[in-house]
Amino acid sequence: MTRQKRSRHRLKRTVAPYLYLSPSLVIIGLLMLLPMVTVISYSFQNSAVLRRDSSFAGLKHYQAIFADPVFWASLWHTLYFTCMSVVFHMTIGMIFALMLNSDRINPTLRNILRVLYILPWLFTAVIIAVIWRLLLEPNGVVNSILMQLGLIGSKIEWFSSPETALHAVTFANVWAGYPLFMVSLLAGLQGIPKDFYEAADIDGAKAYQKLIFITIPQLMPIIISISLLDFIWTMQVFPLIWITTGGGPIYSTEVLSTYTYKLAFSSYNLSQASASAVVILLISLGLTLFYIRYQKAR
């Protein structure tokens, strides 16, 4: 083979992978990168989209949202909603995974429970929002049960009261999201060698000691990975909150996603909405980079 043919062969081998990837890269560029760049550019313009001759605004719109108390309330609500959801997703998912992995439960009952526990994962966010609006309305099932048990003396407007609305929305999201942790942790539990538990039994270890010193350390990579992904996804939840409360009452359930939506489509302030979207993007990118570094460190 001549030198010229070898150089052509090397060039083909170098270029071929990029040619195979080019359709995907074009689609990613059109559907992800182009909208991101467009939104970032809108955040630095006055009257973006609404006027053809929009002028450069610098950091004016970022200063405006940082000076808005509703933005900081939305950020706090987002952090509360996200952190509580992730913690309870992990806790409930771990409990159910341990239950489904236990040999003490009858196999038939275990299969029935597996179907029941995974049901919330089958519903879309819209269906979940409608279900919990019906359950938690003043004349709904939840109030009736609590009143019959004597836990409350009068009907509670869960989604209409500023004191309970955020907790009610968070509860609905916890119910909808725990199956992800349950399935992931159950797979991890089934991959732990039984020799570890047999050795612990010989040493006289109790159930809680095996959980603390064997189960949790073995599941820690899964717990951290799923928690980071769940944090990123939950922080951007929109349909559940929008359908149940719309960010109200009195901004008590306003999160960054609903705050940005209202700026864009209620106030028609697309420039400030773009600035708010960029803030969400930066937070998500920071968490994503942390997740990627953790995966590389493993």
Number of C-alpha atoms within 10 A of each C-alpha: 5 6 8 9 10 11 11 11 12 12 11 12 11 11 11 12 10 11 12 10 10 12 11 11 14 12 11 12 13 12 11 11 13 12 12 17 11 11 19 19 16 24 26 22 23 21 20 22 14 12 9 8 11 14 12 15 15 12 12 16 23 20 12 13 17 13 11 10 10 17 19 16 18 22 19 16 20 22 17 17 24 22 18 18 27 24 16 19 24 24 15 18 23 24 14 21 24 17 16 24 16 13 10 9 12 10 12 9 10 17 13 11 15 18 10 10 19 16 13 20 15 11 12 12 20 14 15 21 23 13 14 22 20 14 16 20 17 18 13 16 14 17 22 17 12 15 15 10 10 10 10 13 11 12 16 19 18 22 25 19 15 16 13 16 22 27 17 22 22 22 16 21 27 22 19 23 22 26 25 18 25 25 19 17 26 21 15 18 21 11 11 14 10 11 9 12 17 12 11 17 13 8 9 10 15 10 11 10 12 15 15 11 12 15 18 16 12 17 19 13 15 16 18 15 14 20 20 17 14 22 20 20 12 19 23 17 19 17 17 22 25 19 16 24 22 20 23 20 16 10 18 22 31 28 32 28 23 22 23 23 21 18 17 17 11 11 11 16 20 26 27 27 26 27 27 28 21 20 16 18 15 12 13 17 13 12 16 15 11 13 19 12 11 14 12 8 7 7
